[in-house]
Amino acid sequence: MQTKSLLVIDDDKELCNLLIEYLSPQGYEIDQANDGESGLQKAISAKHYDLILLDVMLPKMDGFEVLKRLRTSHLTPVLMLTAKGDDFDKIFGLELGADDYLPKPFNHRELSARIKAIVRRMDYLPASSSQQRLQIDDVALNPNTQSVECAGNVLEFTATEFLILHLLMINAGQIVSKNDISEKVLGRKLMAFDRSIDMHVSNIRRKLMQHSDAEKIKTVRGTGYLYVIEQ
């Protein structure tokens, strides 16, 4: 397995060292930063990271501000480490462009599974480049360039948002359940009260609506989502 580079941004130095000890034998090269400012500098440096583990509560600059600034220039996948039971942290992180979240304290096996799912998702993107360009009404999705256009305008999508939109578009006119989206894109079963899919779809809608007033994605209450084909 090719070595993957991870960046852990967390002020708990003992936890960082434990993660390095636990994840390194699994084929990960890990850098760490113990405050928001230095973490952001590493995240936007010339070095490529396959995934960033980002704590919310950080000195100098909190995790939300780090993520907000990171997303102005980089689409590196981010796994937010949130306080257990704090729904605001989870939802706000997803709104800002986090790919997934994991409440603290977490089981190391669960963390490893989340990391593998996100890294596998990123590895899937180049493989998807052999797939055909999709065009539905004024929205075009191109797997070759991993780009999305709406009414001729190029949109910035995270890898997670891109894959969700791709899944909905290839199933246009059919309902795709939230659990299917979670399993095929996030790589895990949908958990009770999990708002992650809802927030990712909300982000997709918001970006599309900047250039089109037509409803693209319809919510089917209690079931999932349907990509609308305009008549």
Secondary structure, 3 states (H helix, E strand, C coil): CCCEEEEEECCCHHHHHHHHHHHHHHCEEEEEECCHHHHHHHHCCCCCCCEEEEECCCCCCCHHHHHHHHCCCCCCCEEEEEECCCHHHHHHHHHCCCCEEEEECCCHHHHHHHHHHHHHHHHHHHHHHHCCCEEECCEEEECCCCEEEECCEEECCCHHHHHHHHHHHHCCCCEEEHHHHHHHHHCCCCCCCCCHHHHHHHHHHHHHHCCCCCCCEEEECCCEEEECCCC
